[in-house]
Amino acid sequence: MKKFSIRKVLFLLAALFLLTGVEYASAVPAEAAGYKTLYKKFLRKKYKEKGMDGYTKKFFIINIDKKGVPELVYTDGSYGPSAHGVFEVYTIKKGKVKKAGEFTNRTAASSFQYNGKNKAVWGEMIGNTYAYFDRYQFKNGKWKAVFQCRYSLGNNNMLQYYVKNRRAGKGVYDNYFNKHYKSIKWKKYEMKNLTLKRINAI
């Protein structure tokens, strides 16, 4: 009788495990299908909007924070001086596509750099007499420039260095830049041209 009870318990536990596994397996594709449908709808709307002459709208889907559904990186393809392009970052919140933030990169809106270990995106603005560097990440669920440093030409025609908007010596600036930017292995991701074929393939 005792052996029978143990076998019965083990059988019930095994059955419960299998049922839980089935529910989990079916929930993952449902969630994936959800964000894909929402991003498709969003991008189709962007596709129909009138774009800027000479520029191509682009997008890329990547799980930046490695949590939940992936994020959507979108740009209208336009870029300004020194080939600076603005990239918008979208995510899914309460079943809707919401803008989390944006970042700037000097790639003519064609690519961006990301590091999976730090879950960070490289942002920058560079000119002849200035350079702004921002390392963007999700912090407490919000898109932020977590690490910042820059330099610019001062009134005395000498470069002035800043770390998190505070004046710093060149040595301090160099150490900060090397630690939070240069020493990190960044991977380049090429943006995809926004076409109906690519949207449907999401």
N, C-alpha and C positions, 0 to 999 in steps of 0.2 A: 504493500500500500504506500509505503514511504517512497519507494522507487518510482512508482506511478506518479505521485505528486510532483516529484522533482522533474520528471520528464515533461509533465504537463506544463509546469512553470517555464521550463526552458523552451518548450514549443510556443508558448504564448509570447515570450520575450522575442523569439526569433521572428514571429509573425508581426509583432509591433515594430521591430526594426525595419522589416521589409516594407511595411506600409509607410513608415516615416520616410524611408529612402525614396519611395515612389512619389510621395507628396513633395519632397524637396527637389527631386529631379524635374518634376513638372512645373514647379514654381520658378526655377531658374530661367527656362526658356520663355515663360510667360513674361517675366520681368524684362528679359532681353528684347522680346518682341515689342514690349511697351515703349521702351526708350527709342527703339529703331523707328517705330511708327511716328512718334512725336517729332523726332529729328527729320524724318522724311517730309512731314507736313510743313515743318518750319523752313526747310531748305527749298521746298517747292515754291513757297511764298517769296523767299529771297530771290529765287531764280526768275520769277515773273517781274520783280521790281526793276525799274530802269536803272542800269548801271552807269558808271562814269565812262565816258568815251576813252578808248585806249587802254582800259584796264579789264582784268578778268576776275570775276568772283571765284573764291577758293574756300575749301574747307578741309578739316581733318578731324577724325574722331579718335580720342585717346583717353585712357583712364589716368588722369594726372595724379589724383590723390590715392589711387588704387583702392578706392572704397565705392561701394554701390555701382551705379551705372557709369559708363565713360562720359567724359566731357566732349563738347563740340567746340572746336576752334574754327572761327569763321572770319573772313576778311572780304571787303568789297574789291580787293586787289589794288587799290590806289596806294601810292606812296609819295612822300614829299622829298625835301632836300636830303642828300646823302642816302637816298633809297630807303628812307624810314617808312615802314608799313605798320599799320595798326591792326592788331589781331584781337578779336573779341572772343571771350570764353563764355560758353553757355553750359548749363547743367539742367537736370530735371528736378523740380521741386513740386510736390503735391500734384503730380500728373501734368505739369506744364513746363515748357521750355523757358528757363529764366536766365538772364544775363548775370554771370558771376563777377565779371570784370573784364579787363583788357590788358594788353602789354604791347610794347613797341619793339621792333627789331629791324636792324639795318640789312634787310635781305630782299628789298623790293617786293615785300609781301609774298615771297615765294616759298619760304621755309622758316622753321623755328628750331631752337635747340632745347632739349629736355633731358633731365637726368632722373632715371627711375629710382635710384637709391635714395635721393633726397626729395623726390617728388617735386622737382623744381623746374621752372622755365626761365631761360635767360632773356632778359629784356635790356635794351640799350638804345641810346640816342647819341650819335657822335657827329661832331662838326669839326671845322678847322681849329677852333679855339676852345672846344668844350667836349666833355664826354660824360654821359649819365649811365650808370649801370644799376639795374634792379633785378633781384632774384625773386621771382614770384612763386608763391606756394599757397595752398589752402591752409589756413590756420584757424582752428575752431570753426571750421565750416565756411570761412570767408576768404576770398581771394585777396592776398596782400603782397606788397613788396616787402618781404621779410628782411632782406639784406640790401642795403643801398650805399653807394659811394659815387663820387663824381669829382671832376676837376674842371676849372674854367679859368679864363684869362682875367686877371684882376686889373684894377685901375693903373697899377704900376707896370703893366705889360708882363707880369710874372704869373705863372700858373699857381692857382690856389687849390688846395685839396680839401675834400670834405668826406667824412664818414658819418652816415645817418644824419646829414644836414648840419653836422658840427665841424668846424674848421679843424684840420689835422695836418701834421707834418707829412712830407712825402713818404717817409719810412713807414709810418703808421698806415697810410693809405695803401702802400704797396703790399704790406703784410695782410691787410684786410682783403684786398682784391685777390691776392694769390690764394688765400684760404677759402674764400666763399665763391670764387669764380674760376680762376685760372687752373687751380689744382683739381677741379672736378672734371670727370670724363663726360662730356656732353655728346648727345647723339642728335644728329640733324634729321628732321622730318620734313619731307617735301609736301607742300600743300597740294591738294587735288583740285583741278579745275571743276567748277560747279556746272555739271551737265546733268540732264535728266537721266541718262544712262547710269551715271555714278550715284545719283540719288537713289534710284531704284535698286541699286546693288547693295545698299546699306543693310 
